[in-house]
């Protein structure tokens, strides 16, 4: 994974919670006003099946739930995480011991995998030539509550971009979702905000 933080690529924008949560009207892409809105999908990640970076979920029946807004932007498929819509259900012990960055990693990966399953992203058999899909979210969020009552609100003006390659190697039966790059600036040390990047 390559971590890239050029200031010229990090976009400062003021995000509308209404657009993110899709309460009224057609959602807007935070970086591309000409992007085509394709739809919104809900993701539900069963906790028991998740193991990442050696850390497993624990807690009976815990699920991580989120809303993702899909756009076509400049020939790419973008998945926009609706930060206020990240929720938890079940036994929340895992939530309190898991970093905000890990939670956003899980939501991001689930978004591109479900997007492929729903036909938004194509799955090439050649991993070297697969198209890139991007997952967007604010780089800084404030974390509230605890356990399954944990929730997030944006607390910055910057967007972070995770780039994924999705491929389905012939004969393997597996779908691979590999993050190849993250672009975004970390949060300022003061202010009580958590970084959502990997």
C-alpha positions as CSV (number, residue, x, y, z in Angstrom):
1,X,0.0,0.0,0.0
2,X,1.3,3.5,-0.9
3,X,0.5,6.4,1.4
4,X,0.3,9.7,-0.4
5,X,-0.3,13.0,1.2
6,X,0.3,15.8,-1.4
7,X,-1.6,18.9,-0.3
8,X,-2.5,19.7,-3.9
9,X,-4.5,16.5,-4.2
10,X,-6.4,16.9,-0.9
11,X,-9.5,18.8,-1.4
12,X,-10.9,21.2,1.1
13,X,-14.7,21.3,0.9
14,X,-17.7,22.0,3.0
15,X,-19.9,18.9,3.1
16,X,-23.6,19.0,3.4
17,X,-25.0,16.4,5.9
18,X,-28.2,16.5,3.9
19,X,-26.5,15.4,0.8
20,X,-24.5,12.7,2.6
21,X,-27.5,11.2,4.3
22,X,-29.7,11.6,1.2
23,X,-32.6,13.0,3.2
24,X,-33.8,15.2,0.3
25,X,-33.0,15.6,-3.4
26,X,-30.2,14.0,-5.3
27,X,-26.9,13.7,-3.4
28,X,-23.9,15.7,-4.6
29,X,-20.4,14.4,-5.2
30,X,-18.1,16.3,-2.7
31,X,-15.3,16.7,-5.3
32,X,-16.9,16.6,-8.7
33,X,-20.1,18.6,-9.4
34,X,-20.5,16.9,-12.7
35,X,-20.5,13.4,-11.3
36,X,-23.4,11.2,-12.1
37,X,-25.4,9.9,-9.1
38,X,-26.0,6.1,-9.5
39,X,-27.7,5.1,-6.3
40,X,-27.4,4.4,-2.6
41,X,-26.8,1.1,-0.9
42,X,-26.8,-0.1,2.6
43,X,-24.0,-2.4,3.8
44,X,-24.3,-4.8,6.8
45,X,-21.0,-6.5,7.9
46,X,-21.5,-9.5,10.2
47,X,-18.9,-9.1,13.0
48,X,-18.2,-12.7,13.5
49,X,-16.9,-13.1,9.9
50,X,-14.4,-10.2,10.1
51,X,-10.7,-10.6,10.7
52,X,-8.4,-7.9,9.5
53,X,-4.7,-7.2,10.4
54,X,-4.8,-10.0,12.9
55,X,-7.7,-8.4,14.8
56,X,-11.0,-10.2,15.0
57,X,-14.4,-9.0,16.0
58,X,-15.8,-10.3,19.2
59,X,-19.3,-9.9,20.6
60,X,-22.4,-11.9,20.0
61,X,-24.3,-10.9,17.0
62,X,-22.5,-7.6,16.4
63,X,-23.0,-6.0,13.0
64,X,-21.5,-2.9,11.4
65,X,-24.0,-1.0,9.2
66,X,-23.5,1.8,6.9
67,X,-24.9,3.8,3.9
68,X,-22.8,4.4,0.8
69,X,-23.7,6.7,-2.1
70,X,-22.4,5.7,-5.5
71,X,-21.3,8.1,-8.3
72,X,-19.6,7.8,-11.7
73,X,-16.9,10.5,-11.8
74,X,-14.6,10.9,-14.8
75,X,-14.9,7.3,-15.8
76,X,-14.4,6.0,-12.2
77,X,-16.9,4.6,-9.8
78,X,-16.8,6.4,-6.5
79,X,-18.3,5.1,-3.2
80,X,-19.1,7.9,-0.7
81,X,-19.4,6.8,2.9
82,X,-22.2,8.6,4.7
83,X,-20.4,9.2,8.0
84,X,-23.6,9.9,10.1
85,X,-25.1,6.6,8.9
86,X,-22.4,4.3,10.3
87,X,-24.2,2.3,13.1
88,X,-23.7,-0.8,15.2
89,X,-26.1,-3.5,16.3
90,X,-25.7,-6.3,18.8
91,X,-23.0,-6.7,21.5
92,X,-20.8,-3.7,21.4
93,X,-17.7,-4.7,23.3
94,X,-15.7,-4.8,20.0
95,X,-16.7,-1.2,19.1
96,X,-15.0,0.3,22.1
97,X,-11.7,-1.5,21.5
98,X,-11.5,-0.9,17.8
99,X,-10.0,2.2,16.2
100,X,-12.0,4.6,14.0
101,X,-9.5,3.9,11.2
102,X,-10.2,0.2,11.4
103,X,-13.9,0.8,11.3
104,X,-13.6,2.9,8.2
105,X,-11.2,0.3,6.6
106,X,-13.9,-2.3,7.1
107,X,-16.7,-0.1,5.7
108,X,-14.6,0.9,2.7
109,X,-13.7,-2.6,1.7
110,X,-17.3,-3.8,2.2
111,X,-18.5,-0.9,0.0
112,X,-16.4,-1.9,-3.0
113,X,-17.2,-5.6,-2.6
114,X,-20.9,-5.0,-2.4
115,X,-20.7,-2.5,-5.2
116,X,-19.1,-5.2,-7.4
117,X,-21.8,-7.7,-6.3
118,X,-24.5,-5.1,-7.3
119,X,-22.9,-4.4,-10.7
120,X,-21.5,-0.9,-10.1
121,X,-17.9,-2.1,-10.3
122,X,-16.7,-4.7,-12.8
123,X,-14.5,-7.6,-11.7
124,X,-11.7,-8.3,-14.2
125,X,-10.0,-11.7,-14.2
126,X,-6.7,-9.9,-14.7
127,X,-5.7,-8.1,-11.4
128,X,-3.0,-6.2,-13.2
129,X,-5.4,-4.4,-15.5
130,X,-8.5,-4.1,-13.3
131,X,-10.1,-0.6,-13.1
132,X,-9.7,1.4,-9.9
133,X,-12.7,2.1,-7.6
134,X,-12.5,4.8,-5.1
135,X,-14.0,5.2,-1.6
136,X,-14.4,8.7,-0.2
137,X,-15.0,9.9,3.4
138,X,-14.0,12.8,5.5
139,X,-10.5,12.3,6.9
140,X,-11.5,13.6,10.4
141,X,-14.5,12.6,12.4
142,X,-15.6,13.1,16.0
143,X,-16.6,9.9,17.8
144,X,-19.5,9.9,20.2
145,X,-21.0,7.5,22.6
146,X,-19.9,3.9,23.3
147,X,-20.6,0.3,22.4
148,X,-23.5,0.0,19.9
149,X,-24.4,3.5,20.7
150,X,-21.2,4.8,19.0
151,X,-21.8,7.3,16.2
152,X,-19.7,9.7,14.1
153,X,-20.0,13.2,12.9
154,X,-17.7,14.9,10.4
155,X,-15.4,17.5,12.0
156,X,-13.2,18.6,9.1
157,X,-13.3,20.0,5.6
158,X,-11.0,17.4,4.0
159,X,-11.8,14.3,2.0
160,X,-9.7,11.1,2.1
161,X,-9.7,8.8,-0.9
162,X,-9.0,5.1,-0.8
163,X,-8.2,3.5,-4.2
164,X,-9.1,-0.2,-4.7
165,X,-8.5,-2.7,-7.4
166,X,-11.2,-5.3,-7.6
167,X,-10.5,-8.5,-9.5
168,X,-11.7,-12.1,-9.8
169,X,-8.8,-14.3,-10.8
170,X,-9.9,-17.0,-13.2
171,X,-10.5,-20.4,-11.5
172,X,-9.9,-19.1,-8.0
173,X,-13.6,-18.5,-7.1
174,X,-12.5,-15.5,-4.9
175,X,-13.0,-11.8,-5.3
176,X,-10.0,-9.7,-4.3
177,X,-10.3,-6.2,-3.1
178,X,-6.9,-4.6,-2.7
179,X,-6.3,-1.1,-1.5
180,X,-3.5,0.4,-3.6
181,X,-3.3,3.9,-2.3
182,X,-4.7,6.4,0.2
183,X,-4.7,10.1,-0.3
184,X,-5.6,12.4,2.6
185,X,-4.2,14.6,5.4
186,X,-4.2,13.5,9.0
187,X,-6.2,15.4,11.6
188,X,-4.7,18.2,13.7
189,X,-3.4,17.0,17.1
190,X,-5.9,19.3,18.9
191,X,-9.6,19.2,18.5
192,X,-10.6,15.6,19.5
193,X,-11.1,14.3,16.0
194,X,-10.1,10.8,14.8
195,X,-8.4,10.1,11.6
196,X,-10.3,7.8,9.2
197,X,-7.4,6.9,7.0
198,X,-5.6,3.5,7.2
